[in-house]
Amino acid sequence: MKKYKVIVLDRHGNEKPLDEKKNDEQLLEINFKSEKSRIYYYENMKQKYPDCSIKMMMCQ
């Protein structure tokens, strides 16, 4: 399982709040069981935020 930090940036580089956030953390952290699930999540985020840049950074 790999953990990723997810951030959504608008076209001006400002962070957009995510619906998935449960608290006031700067970044959303998600564990993915497979590469396929990570890609599926990314594709869904691109549809949900079409005018934004989706960043996913691997955590340790």
N, CA, C and O atoms as CSV, one atom per row, in Angstrom:
chain,resi,resn,atom,element,x,y,z
A,1,MET,N,N,0.839,-1.169,0.000
A,1,MET,CA,C,0.000,0.000,0.000
A,1,MET,C,C,0.892,1.241,0.000
A,1,MET,O,O,1.870,1.302,0.745
A,2,LYS,N,N,0.563,2.218,-0.823
A,2,LYS,CA,C,1.333,3.457,-0.898
A,2,LYS,C,C,0.457,4.625,-0.490
A,2,LYS,O,O,-0.729,4.677,-0.817
A,3,LYS,N,N,1.056,5.561,0.230
A,3,LYS,CA,C,0.341,6.733,0.711
A,3,LYS,C,C,0.717,7.937,-0.159
A,3,LYS,O,O,1.891,8.155,-0.458
A,4,TYR,N,N,-0.290,8.712,-0.558
A,4,TYR,CA,C,-0.078,9.900,-1.378
A,4,TYR,C,C,-0.737,11.100,-0.737
A,4,TYR,O,O,-1.787,10.991,-0.104
A,5,LYS,N,N,-0.100,12.253,-0.911
A,5,LYS,CA,C,-0.712,13.522,-0.539
A,5,LYS,C,C,-1.333,14.089,-1.809
A,5,LYS,O,O,-0.714,14.082,-2.872
A,6,VAL,N,N,-2.567,14.579,-1.686
A,6,VAL,CA,C,-3.299,15.089,-2.846
A,6,VAL,C,C,-3.586,16.569,-2.637
A,6,VAL,O,O,-4.051,16.980,-1.574
A,7,ILE,N,N,-3.304,17.360,-3.659
A,7,ILE,CA,C,-3.598,18.780,-3.618
A,7,ILE,C,C,-4.173,19.192,-4.971
A,7,ILE,O,O,-3.735,18.708,-6.015
A,8,VAL,N,N,-5.153,20.087,-4.942
A,8,VAL,CA,C,-5.784,20.593,-6.158
A,8,VAL,C,C,-5.475,22.084,-6.253
A,8,VAL,O,O,-5.759,22.850,-5.333
A,9,LEU,N,N,-4.885,22.486,-7.386
A,9,LEU,CA,C,-4.525,23.884,-7.598
A,9,LEU,C,C,-5.348,24.461,-8.735
A,9,LEU,O,O,-5.535,23.817,-9.767
A,10,ASP,N,N,-5.847,25.697,-8.539
A,10,ASP,CA,C,-6.568,26.356,-9.626
A,10,ASP,C,C,-5.553,26.923,-10.618
A,10,ASP,O,O,-4.347,26.760,-10.430
A,11,ARG,N,N,-6.024,27.576,-11.656
A,11,ARG,CA,C,-5.117,28.040,-12.712
A,11,ARG,C,C,-4.186,29.159,-12.257
A,11,ARG,O,O,-3.218,29.477,-12.948
A,12,HIS,N,N,-4.470,29.762,-11.094
A,12,HIS,CA,C,-3.621,30.811,-10.536
A,12,HIS,C,C,-2.643,30.258,-9.501
A,12,HIS,O,O,-1.863,31.013,-8.919
A,13,GLY,N,N,-2.680,28.943,-9.267
A,13,GLY,CA,C,-1.778,28.308,-8.321
A,13,GLY,C,C,-2.294,28.288,-6.888
A,13,GLY,O,O,-1.559,27.923,-5.970
A,14,ASN,N,N,-3.552,28.678,-6.687
A,14,ASN,CA,C,-4.134,28.663,-5.346
A,14,ASN,C,C,-4.733,27.294,-5.046
A,14,ASN,O,O,-5.327,26.659,-5.918
A,15,GLU,N,N,-4.569,26.845,-3.794
A,15,GLU,CA,C,-5.131,25.560,-3.393
A,15,GLU,C,C,-6.647,25.655,-3.322
A,15,GLU,O,O,-7.201,26.615,-2.787
A,16,LYS,N,N,-7.301,24.650,-3.869
A,16,LYS,CA,C,-8.758,24.560,-3.823
A,16,LYS,C,C,-9.155,23.600,-2.721
A,16,LYS,O,O,-8.578,22.518,-2.612
A,17,PRO,N,N,-10.135,23.971,-1.895
A,17,PRO,CA,C,-10.563,23.030,-0.850
A,17,PRO,C,C,-11.222,21.797,-1.457
A,17,PRO,O,O,-11.938,21.882,-2.455
A,18,LEU,N,N,-10.966,20.655,-0.835
A,18,LEU,CA,C,-11.520,19.390,-1.309
A,18,LEU,C,C,-12.698,18.986,-0.448
A,18,LEU,O,O,-12.686,19.196,0.765
A,19,ASP,N,N,-13.714,18.407,-1.065
A,19,ASP,CA,C,-14.877,17.908,-0.335
A,19,ASP,C,C,-14.491,16.774,0.602
A,19,ASP,O,O,-15.130,16.577,1.636
A,20,GLU,N,N,-13.425,16.009,0.240
A,20,GLU,CA,C,-13.028,14.840,1.013
A,20,GLU,C,C,-12.351,15.189,2.330
A,20,GLU,O,O,-12.203,14.326,3.196
A,21,LYS,N,N,-11.932,16.462,2.495
A,21,LYS,CA,C,-11.223,16.839,3.715
A,21,LYS,C,C,-12.145,16.729,4.913
A,21,LYS,O,O,-13.255,17.262,4.905
A,22,LYS,N,N,-11.689,16.046,5.926
A,22,LYS,CA,C,-12.467,15.874,7.148
A,22,LYS,C,C,-12.086,16.907,8.199
A,22,LYS,O,O,-12.844,17.146,9.139
A,23,ASN,N,N,-10.902,17.528,8.044
A,23,ASN,CA,C,-10.443,18.527,8.995
A,23,ASN,C,C,-9.700,19.626,8.242
A,23,ASN,O,O,-9.821,19.732,7.022
A,24,ASP,N,N,-8.941,20.435,8.953
A,24,ASP,CA,C,-8.277,21.586,8.340
A,24,ASP,C,C,-6.841,21.308,7.908
A,24,ASP,O,O,-6.027,22.229,7.856
A,25,GLU,N,N,-6.521,20.060,7.600
A,25,GLU,CA,C,-5.175,19.737,7.145
A,25,GLU,C,C,-4.883,20.438,5.827
A,25,GLU,O,O,-5.784,20.685,5.026
A,26,GLN,N,N,-3.612,20.752,5.616
A,26,GLN,CA,C,-3.199,21.423,4.387
A,26,GLN,C,C,-3.397,20.519,3.170
A,26,GLN,O,O,-3.829,20.981,2.114
A,27,LEU,N,N,-3.082,19.235,3.319
A,27,LEU,CA,C,-3.169,18.287,2.214
A,27,LEU,C,C,-3.991,17.073,2.625
A,27,LEU,O,O,-4.020,16.693,3.796
A,28,LEU,N,N,-4.643,16.486,1.664
A,28,LEU,CA,C,-5.373,15.247,1.885
A,28,LEU,C,C,-4.413,14.081,1.670
A,28,LEU,O,O,-3.722,14.032,0.652
A,29,GLU,N,N,-4.361,13.141,2.617
A,29,GLU,CA,C,-3.511,11.966,2.481
A,29,GLU,C,C,-4.383,10.733,2.270
A,29,GLU,O,O,-5.345,10.505,3.003
A,30,ILE,N,N,-4.031,9.940,1.255
A,30,ILE,CA,C,-4.822,8.763,0.900
A,30,ILE,C,C,-3.890,7.574,0.701
A,30,ILE,O,O,-2.810,7.710,0.125
A,31,ASN,N,N,-4.317,6.407,1.183
A,31,ASN,CA,C,-3.607,5.149,0.940
A,31,ASN,C,C,-4.260,4.432,-0.232
A,31,ASN,O,O,-5.480,4.271,-0.263
A,32,PHE,N,N,-3.452,4.003,-1.193
A,32,PHE,CA,C,-3.938,3.241,-2.340
A,32,PHE,C,C,-3.375,1.841,-2.281
A,32,PHE,O,O,-2.184,1.655,-2.030
A,33,LYS,N,N,-4.223,0.854,-2.511
A,33,LYS,CA,C,-3.792,-0.543,-2.472
A,33,LYS,C,C,-3.066,-0.959,-3.736
A,33,LYS,O,O,-2.238,-1.870,-3.718
A,34,SER,N,N,-3.385,-0.276,-4.852
A,34,SER,CA,C,-2.748,-0.640,-6.120
A,34,SER,C,C,-2.572,0.594,-6.990
A,34,SER,O,O,-3.175,1.640,-6.751
A,35,GLU,N,N,-1.736,0.446,-7.994
A,35,GLU,CA,C,-1.519,1.520,-8.959
A,35,GLU,C,C,-2.814,1.815,-9.727
A,35,GLU,O,O,-3.096,2.963,-10.071
A,36,LYS,N,N,-3.576,0.784,-9.982
A,36,LYS,CA,C,-4.845,0.933,-10.694
A,36,LYS,C,C,-5.823,1.808,-9.903
A,36,LYS,O,O,-6.499,2.656,-10.486
A,37,SER,N,N,-5.903,1.613,-8.592
A,37,SER,CA,C,-6.813,2.417,-7.768
A,37,SER,C,C,-6.361,3.866,-7.712
A,37,SER,O,O,-7.191,4.774,-7.673
A,38,ARG,N,N,-5.029,4.095,-7.707
A,38,ARG,CA,C,-4.513,5.463,-7.707
A,38,ARG,C,C,-4.864,6.172,-9.015
A,38,ARG,O,O,-5.264,7.336,-9.002
A,39,ILE,N,N,-4.717,5.487,-10.120
A,39,ILE,CA,C,-5.043,6.071,-11.429
A,39,ILE,C,C,-6.537,6.358,-11.522
A,39,ILE,O,O,-6.938,7.407,-12.027
A,40,TYR,N,N,-7.359,5.436,-11.041
A,40,TYR,CA,C,-8.810,5.622,-11.050
A,40,TYR,C,C,-9.187,6.867,-10.236
A,40,TYR,O,O,-10.007,7.671,-10.680
A,41,TYR,N,N,-8.592,7.027,-9.054
A,41,TYR,CA,C,-8.874,8.196,-8.214
A,41,TYR,C,C,-8.453,9.479,-8.936
A,41,TYR,O,O,-9.193,10.463,-8.931
A,42,TYR,N,N,-7.272,9.473,-9.553
A,42,TYR,CA,C,-6.770,10.637,-10.276
A,42,TYR,C,C,-7.712,11.028,-11.419
A,42,TYR,O,O,-8.026,12.205,-11.594
A,43,GLU,N,N,-8.156,10.048,-12.184
A,43,GLU,CA,C,-9.073,10.315,-13.296
A,43,GLU,C,C,-10.400,10.909,-12.788
A,43,GLU,O,O,-10.955,11.812,-13.413
A,44,ASN,N,N,-10.898,10.402,-11.664
A,44,ASN,CA,C,-12.122,10.962,-11.079
A,44,ASN,C,C,-11.918,12.401,-10.625
A,44,ASN,O,O,-12.804,13.238,-10.794
A,45,MET,N,N,-10.758,12.690,-10.052
A,45,MET,CA,C,-10.463,14.057,-9.603
A,45,MET,C,C,-10.364,15.009,-10.793
A,45,MET,O,O,-10.803,16.156,-10.706
A,46,LYS,N,N,-9.790,14.543,-11.903
A,46,LYS,CA,C,-9.696,15.379,-13.105
A,46,LYS,C,C,-11.083,15.715,-13.645
A,46,LYS,O,O,-11.291,16.806,-14.176
A,47,GLN,N,N,-12.035,14.788,-13.516
A,47,GLN,CA,C,-13.405,15.060,-13.950
A,47,GLN,C,C,-14.112,16.000,-12.979
A,47,GLN,O,O,-14.898,16.851,-13.396
A,48,LYS,N,N,-13.838,15.851,-11.708
A,48,LYS,CA,C,-14.479,16.667,-10.683
A,48,LYS,C,C,-13.961,18.113,-10.701
A,48,LYS,O,O,-14.719,19.050,-10.451
A,49,TYR,N,N,-12.674,18.285,-10.996
A,49,TYR,CA,C,-12.029,19.601,-11.046
A,49,TYR,C,C,-11.374,19.788,-12.411
A,49,TYR,O,O,-10.148,19.768,-12.510
A,50,PRO,N,N,-12.177,19.970,-13.475
A,50,PRO,CA,C,-11.616,19.988,-14.836
A,50,PRO,C,C,-10.672,21.156,-15.132
A,50,PRO,O,O,-9.791,21.024,-15.982
A,51,ASP,N,N,-10.834,22.285,-14.457
A,51,ASP,CA,C,-9.998,23.452,-14.735
A,51,ASP,C,C,-8.815,23.574,-13.783
A,51,ASP,O,O,-8.161,24.615,-13.736
A,52,CYS,N,N,-8.538,22.520,-13.028
A,52,CYS,CA,C,-7.489,22.560,-12.010
A,52,CYS,C,C,-6.382,21.561,-12.300
A,52,CYS,O,O,-6.529,20.656,-13.122
A,53,SER,N,N,-5.278,21.751,-11.604
A,53,SER,CA,C,-4.163,20.822,-11.667
A,53,SER,C,C,-4.204,19.935,-10.414
A,53,SER,O,O,-4.270,20.439,-9.293
A,54,ILE,N,N,-4.166,18.636,-10.613
A,54,ILE,CA,C,-4.212,17.673,-9.523
A,54,ILE,C,C,-2.780,17.186,-9.261
A,54,ILE,O,O,-2.130,16.660,-10.165
A,55,LYS,N,N,-2.301,17.356,-8.054
A,55,LYS,CA,C,-0.958,16.916,-7.676
A,55,LYS,C,C,-1.071,15.775,-6.685
A,55,LYS,O,O,-1.818,15.859,-5.711
A,56,MET,N,N,-0.333,14.714,-6.935
A,56,MET,CA,C,-0.302,13.558,-6.030
A,56,MET,C,C,1.155,13.256,-5.728
A,56,MET,O,O,1.913,12.857,-6.612
A,57,MET,N,N,1.540,13.448,-4.476
A,57,MET,CA,C,2.923,13.239,-4.066
A,57,MET,C,C,3.011,12.038,-3.139
A,57,MET,O,O,2.264,11.951,-2.164
A,58,MET,N,N,3.923,11.105,-3.434
A,58,MET,CA,C,4.077,9.912,-2.616
A,58,MET,C,C,4.699,10.283,-1.271
A,58,MET,O,O,5.653,11.058,-1.213
A,59,CYS,N,N,4.151,9.726,-0.196
A,59,CYS,CA,C,4.658,9.924,1.161
A,59,CYS,C,C,5.423,8.678,1.588
A,59,CYS,O,O,5.330,7.626,0.956
A,60,GLN,N,N,6.167,8.814,2.654
A,60,GLN,CA,C,6.855,7.649,3.216
A,60,GLN,C,C,6.230,7.280,4.520
A,60,GLN,O,O,6.661,6.322,5.162
